[in-house]
Amino acid sequence: MLENMFRLKENKTDVKTEIMAGITTFMTMAYILAVNPSILSAAGMDANAVLIATALAAFIGTAFMALFANYPFVLAPGMGLNAYFAYTVVGNRGYSWQIALMAVFIEGIIFIVLSLTNVREAIFNAIPLALKSAVSVGIGLFIAFIGLQNAKIIVNSDSTLLTYQTFKGETFHSVGIGAILALIGVLVIAILLVKKVKGAILYGILITWVLGILCEFAGIYVPNPDAGMYSVIPAAIVSFDFSAFSQTFGQVFKADFGTVKVLDFIVVMFAFLFVDLFDTLGTLIGVAQKADMLDKDGRLPRIRGALLADAVATSVGAVFGTSTTTTYVESASGVTEGGRTGLTAITTGLLFLLALIFSPLFLTIPSFATAPALIIVGFYMMGAVVKIDFNDMADAIPAFLCIIAMPLAYSISEGIAIGVISWTLLNLITGKAKEKKISVLMYILTVLFILKYIFL
């Protein structure tokens, strides 16, 4: 049955590989179950309700991806978009979280229409191969950067903005030990990969977590909530209390538009739409590039199904009570483990569903245990850089700008915007428009990106 549904042999994979890849993807993105409630609670939403909505949105969205497109891509409420939701739309603009959910819901509906009319697919296909490779590399750096930050190996600095963790002082037994364990985790995964051990990334996460538990028992690691370092020993295993879900489910339809200015609401909705569109496209390009799923023209087969799944999941997630649900870059961790079909996605989705029951256990996995996986995945995605022709400056310079912008601007969509603008303008000004066959869509995207920087 699984063979017929997911065409495993056709995709040169098997059930064991797909399940292992699905588990790995879940382990690398399970942090969203803790982070999303924390962020959205700042908007006045119930944290327990958001956790339930997060898990359900991830399950439904990922199931859609598996059924519509048979890809190993996993969906969940997006980082960055949830911060925009809580701190900008609700915090700075003063809208209620119900209004913000309505903006997300309508954005999803628009996405569904765009997906059915091939607009998003056309945008994907219009991006030149050099930029597609650059997006993959940029996402790799971005993922690795997130991993380094999650492990607190790289921290804020007053003088240099960022610096390396110091292993001295009063936080050594919390932050310092966590950073050391993360570095050990990177080494463990690297050794397992050199030894060609299947499931190396997953084993690395589990080994790092176990080491953290042993350190806490021995008193070497001391939880410090003020520093964001919590106990890694599970206090409970299961919970069956789902009553909080009523606090967010369906609240999107109870939004009070009495004091909302139409133009302001459109701007908010467009911002969600814009960021989600290009974060999704960037993620699909990067992860698909890593999995060698793009055809000879750099196009992703069955992209309409993947985009439709993302769009539907956004609206469904808003009804559940969470910010924009989108395709996750952490899907690359499962792809790295050999995941090639929707069975990988379904496995991850079911684990998110199980997380509703085992949330006390899953939420105990520390960020320093999942960080090594993100760092190693970043290394894997760097491989696409060899596909960029650095002798062709008209391709290479925009590709470089795209790559460097993603981690430094902390945004996939900003990297794409800078890459598209620089590629189009550089080739147009230097008289290479005909040679590069710049499409009408690339001109339109360039204008839209420039307008975004002017007005948003």
C-alpha positions in Angstrom: 0.0 0.0 0.0 2.8 2.4 0.9 4.6 1.6 -2.3 1.5 2.4 -4.4 0.7 5.6 -2.5 4.2 7.1 -2.3 6.0 5.4 -5.3 9.0 4.5 -3.1 10.9 2.4 -5.7 10.4 5.1 -8.4 12.0 7.5 -6.0 14.8 5.1 -5.1 14.0 4.8 -1.4 12.3 2.5 1.1 10.0 2.5 4.1 12.8 2.4 6.7 14.7 5.3 5.1 11.6 7.4 4.8 10.5 6.9 8.4 14.0 7.6 9.7 14.1 10.8 7.6 10.7 11.8 9.0 11.8 11.3 12.6 14.9 13.3 11.9 12.9 16.2 10.4 10.6 16.2 13.4 13.5 16.2 15.9 15.1 19.2 14.2 11.9 21.3 14.1 10.1 20.1 17.3 11.4 23.3 18.9 8.5 25.2 17.2 6.2 23.5 19.7 7.9 25.5 22.5 8.9 28.6 20.6 5.6 29.4 18.8 3.4 29.4 22.0 6.1 31.6 23.7 6.0 34.2 20.9 2.3 34.3 20.2 1.5 34.5 23.9 3.1 37.9 23.8 0.1 38.8 21.6 -2.3 37.8 24.4 -3.0 34.3 23.1 -3.2 31.3 25.4 0.1 29.4 25.3 -1.4 26.0 25.7 -4.0 26.7 23.0 -1.3 27.9 20.6 0.8 24.7 21.3 -2.2 22.6 20.3 -2.9 24.7 17.2 0.8 24.5 16.2 0.8 20.7 16.4 -2.5 20.4 14.5 -1.5 22.9 11.8 1.8 21.1 11.3 0.0 17.7 11.0 -2.7 19.0 8.6 -0.3 21.0 6.4 2.2 18.2 6.2 -0.5 15.7 5.3 -1.6 18.0 2.5 2.0 18.2 1.2 2.3 14.4 1.2 -1.1 13.9 -0.5 -1.0 16.8 -3.0 2.7 16.6 -4.1 4.3 13.4 -2.6 7.3 15.5 -1.4 9.2 15.1 1.9 8.6 18.8 2.8 7.2 19.5 6.2 5.0 22.5 7.2 4.5 24.3 10.5 3.9 27.9 11.8 6.8 29.9 10.4 9.5 31.6 12.5 9.8 35.3 11.7 6.2 35.4 10.6 5.1 34.6 14.1 7.3 37.4 15.4 5.8 39.8 12.9 2.4 38.7 14.0 3.0 39.2 17.7 5.4 42.1 17.9 4.4 44.2 14.9 0.8 43.6 14.0 -0.5 43.2 17.5 2.3 44.9 19.5 3.2 48.0 17.4 0.1 48.5 15.3 -2.3 47.6 18.2 -4.6 45.2 16.4 -6.2 42.3 18.3 -4.7 38.9 17.6 -8.1 37.9 16.1 -7.6 40.6 13.4 -4.1 39.3 12.8 -5.4 35.8 12.4 -8.0 37.1 9.9 -5.1 38.7 7.9 -3.4 35.4 7.8 -6.6 33.6 6.9 -7.3 35.9 3.9 -3.6 35.7 2.9 -4.0 31.9 2.7 -7.1 32.2 0.5 -5.2 34.5 -1.9 -2.4 32.0 -2.0 -4.8 29.2 -2.9 -6.1 31.3 -5.9 -2.5 32.1 -6.9 -1.5 28.5 -6.7 -4.5 27.3 -8.8 -3.7 29.9 -11.5 -0.1 29.0 -11.9 1.2 32.4 -10.7 3.4 31.0 -8.0 4.7 28.2 -10.2 5.5 30.8 -12.9 7.4 32.9 -10.3 9.4 29.8 -9.3 10.3 28.9 -12.8 11.2 32.5 -13.7 14.1 32.5 -11.2 17.4 31.8 -13.0 19.4 28.7 -12.1 22.3 30.7 -10.6 19.9 32.3 -8.1 18.3 29.0 -7.3 21.7 27.5 -6.4 22.4 30.7 -4.4 19.2 30.3 -2.5 20.1 26.8 -1.5 23.5 27.9 -0.2 22.0 30.9 1.5 19.5 28.8 3.3 22.3 26.5 4.4 24.2 29.4 6.0 20.9 30.6 7.5 20.1 27.2 9.0 23.7 26.9 10.4 23.5 30.4 11.9 20.2 29.5 13.6 21.8 26.4 15.0 24.8 28.3 16.3 22.5 30.8 18.0 20.1 28.2 19.4 23.1 26.5 21.0 24.3 29.9 22.2 27.7 29.2 20.6 27.3 32.5 18.8 25.9 35.3 21.1 25.2 39.0 21.0 28.1 41.5 21.5 27.9 45.2 22.2 31.1 45.9 20.3 30.9 43.5 17.3 27.2 42.6 17.3 28.0 38.9 17.4 30.8 37.0 19.1 31.7 33.5 20.3 30.5 32.2 23.6 32.7 32.7 26.5 33.2 29.6 28.7 33.9 31.5 31.8 31.8 33.2 34.4 28.6 32.5 36.4 26.7 31.1 33.3 29.3 28.4 32.6 27.2 25.6 34.1 24.2 26.6 32.0 24.9 28.4 28.8 28.5 27.4 28.6 27.9 23.7 29.2 25.0 23.8 26.6 27.4 25.3 24.0 30.0 22.7 24.7 27.4 19.9 24.4 26.3 21.3 21.1 29.9 21.3 19.8 30.2 17.7 21.0 27.0 17.0 19.1 28.4 18.4 15.9 31.5 16.2 16.3 29.4 13.1 17.0 27.3 13.7 13.9 30.4 14.3 11.8 32.0 11.1 13.0 28.9 9.1 12.3 28.7 10.6 8.8 32.3 9.8 8.1 31.6 6.3 9.2 28.5 6.3 6.9 26.1 5.5 9.7 22.5 5.8 8.5 20.4 8.2 10.6 23.6 10.0 11.9 21.8 13.3 12.4 19.0 11.7 14.5 21.5 9.7 16.6 23.5 12.9 17.1 20.4 14.7 18.5 19.6 11.8 20.9 23.2 11.3 22.0 23.6 15.1 22.8 20.3 15.1 24.7 21.3 12.0 26.8 24.7 13.7 27.5 22.8 16.7 28.7 20.6 14.6 31.0 23.8 13.0 32.5 25.4 16.4 33.0 22.3 17.6 34.8 22.2 14.6 37.1 25.9 15.1 37.8 25.4 18.8 38.6 27.6 19.9 35.7 24.7 21.4 33.8 22.5 23.6 36.0 19.2 24.9 34.4 19.0 28.7 34.3 15.6 29.9 33.0 16.7 33.5 33.0 19.4 32.6 30.4 16.9 30.4 28.5 18.5 27.2 29.7 15.9 24.7 31.1 15.9 21.3 32.6 16.6 18.6 30.1 15.1 15.9 32.3 11.4 15.2 31.5 9.2 16.1 34.4 6.2 14.2 32.8 5.7 12.1 29.7 2.0 12.5 28.6 -0.8 15.0 28.9 -4.4 14.5 27.8 -5.8 18.0 28.6 -6.8 19.7 25.3 -9.5 22.0 26.7 -7.4 25.1 26.1 -7.8 24.7 22.3 -11.2 26.4 22.5 -9.4 29.7 23.4 -8.1 30.0 19.8 -10.1 27.6 17.6 -12.4 29.6 15.3 -11.6 32.9 16.9 -10.5 34.2 13.5 -14.2 34.6 12.6 -14.8 36.7 15.7 -12.5 39.5 14.7 -13.9 43.0 15.4 -13.2 45.3 12.4 -14.9 48.3 14.0 -11.7 50.2 14.5 -9.6 48.8 11.7 -8.6 51.0 8.8 -9.1 49.1 5.5 -5.8 50.4 4.0 -3.8 49.4 7.1 -5.3 46.0 7.1 -4.4 45.5 3.4 -0.8 46.5 4.2 -0.7 44.0 7.0 -2.2 41.2 4.9 0.2 42.0 2.0 3.2 41.8 4.3 2.1 38.3 5.4 1.5 37.4 1.8 4.8 38.8 0.6 7.0 37.2 3.2 5.2 33.8 3.1 5.4 33.7 -0.7 9.1 34.1 -1.0 10.0 32.2 2.1 8.1 29.3 0.7 9.6 29.6 -2.7 13.0 29.9 -1.2 12.6 26.9 0.9 11.2 24.7 -1.9 14.1 25.8 -4.1 16.7 25.2 -1.5 15.5 21.8 -0.2 14.6 20.5 -3.7 18.0 21.5 -4.9 19.5 19.5 -2.1 17.4 16.5 -2.9 18.2 16.7 -6.7 14.5 17.1 -7.4 14.8 20.0 -9.9 14.7 19.0 -13.5 17.3 20.1 -16.1 15.7 23.5 -16.4 15.7 24.1 -12.7 12.0 23.4 -12.3 10.3 21.4 -9.6 7.8 18.8 -10.8 4.4 18.8 -9.1 5.2 22.2 -7.6 1.5 23.2 -7.9 0.6 20.6 -5.4 3.3 21.7 -3.0 2.3 25.3 -3.3 -1.4 24.5 -2.8 -0.6 22.5 0.3 1.2 25.4 1.7 -1.6 27.8 0.9 -4.4 25.6 2.4 -2.3 25.0 5.5 -2.0 28.7 6.1 -5.8 29.3 6.2 -6.4 26.1 8.2 -3.7 27.1 10.7 -5.4 30.5 11.1 -8.7 28.8 12.0 -6.9 26.6 14.5 -5.3 29.7 16.0 -1.7 30.2 14.8 0.3 32.5 12.6 1.2 31.6 9.0 1.9 27.9 8.4 4.6 27.4 5.8 7.1 25.0 4.4 10.1 24.5 6.8 13.8 24.8 5.8 14.4 22.1 8.4 12.9 19.7 5.9 16.4 19.6 4.6 17.5 17.5 7.6 15.1 14.7 6.5 16.2 15.0 2.9 19.8 14.7 4.0 18.8 11.4 5.7 17.4 10.1 2.4 13.8 11.2 2.6 12.4 11.6 -0.9 8.6 11.1 -0.8 5.5 12.0 1.1 6.0 9.1 3.5 8.8 11.2 5.2 6.3 14.1 5.5 3.5 11.9 6.8 5.9 10.4 9.4 6.8 13.9 10.7 3.2 15.0 10.6 2.1 12.0 12.7 4.8 12.8 15.3 3.5 16.3 15.5 0.1 14.8 16.2 1.6 12.5 18.8 3.3 15.5 20.3 -0.2 16.6 21.5 -0.1 13.7 24.0 3.7 13.5 24.6 4.2 17.2 24.6 5.9 17.3 28.1 8.5 14.8 26.7 9.1 16.4 23.3 9.3 19.9 24.7 12.2 18.8 27.0 14.5 18.3 24.1 17.0 21.2 24.5 17.9 23.5 21.7 21.6 22.6 22.2 20.7 19.0 21.2 18.9 20.0 17.9 21.4 22.8 17.0 24.1 20.3 15.8 21.7 18.9 13.3 21.0 22.4 11.9 24.7 23.1 11.6 25.4 19.9 9.7 22.4 20.4 7.4 23.9 23.9 6.7 27.1 22.2 5.6 25.3 19.9 3.3 23.4 22.7 1.6 26.6 24.6 0.9 27.4 22.0 -1.8 25.2 23.8 -4.3 27.7 26.6 -4.5 29.7 24.6 -7.1 26.8 25.0 -9.5 27.3 28.7 -9.6 29.6 29.9 -12.5 31.9 32.4 -10.7 33.5 33.3 -14.1 30.2 34.8 -15.1 30.1 38.0 -13.0 26.6 38.8 -14.0 25.4 35.6 -12.3 28.0 35.3 -9.6 27.8 38.7 -8.0 24.0 38.6 -7.5 24.3 35.0 -6.3 26.8 36.1 -3.7 24.6 39.0 -2.6 21.7 36.6 -2.3 23.8 34.1 -0.2 25.2 36.6 2.2 22.0 38.5 2.7 20.0 35.5 4.1 22.0 35.0 7.3 22.9 38.6 7.8 19.4 39.9 7.2 18.0 36.9 9.0 15.5 36.3 6.3 15.2 34.0 3.3 12.8 36.4 1.5 15.3 39.3 1.9 18.0 37.3 0.3 15.8 36.4 -2.6 14.7 40.1 -3.0 18.3 41.3 -3.1 19.3 38.5 -5.5 16.5 39.2 -7.9 17.0 43.0 -7.9 20.7 42.8 -8.4 20.6 40.0 -11.1 18.0 41.8 -13.2 19.5 45.3 -12.9 23.1 44.1 -13.5 22.2 42.1 -16.6 19.9 44.9 -17.9 22.5 47.7 -17.4 25.4 45.7 -18.9 23.4 44.8 -22.0 22.9 41.1 -21.2 19.1 41.1 -21.1 18.7 39.1 -24.4 21.6 36.8 -23.6 20.2 35.9 -20.2 16.6 35.8 -21.6 15.3 37.9 -18.7 11.6 37.0 -18.4 8.8 39.5 -17.9 8.1 38.0 -14.5 11.7 38.8 -13.4 11.1 42.4 -14.4 7.8 42.5 -12.5 9.4 40.9 -9.4 12.3 43.4 -9.5 9.8 46.3 -9.6 7.7 44.8 -6.8 10.8 44.1 -4.6 12.0 47.7 -5.1 8.5 49.0 -4.2 8.5 46.9 -1.1 11.6 48.5 0.2 10.1 52.0 -0.6 6.7 51.6 0.9 6.8 48.7 3.4 
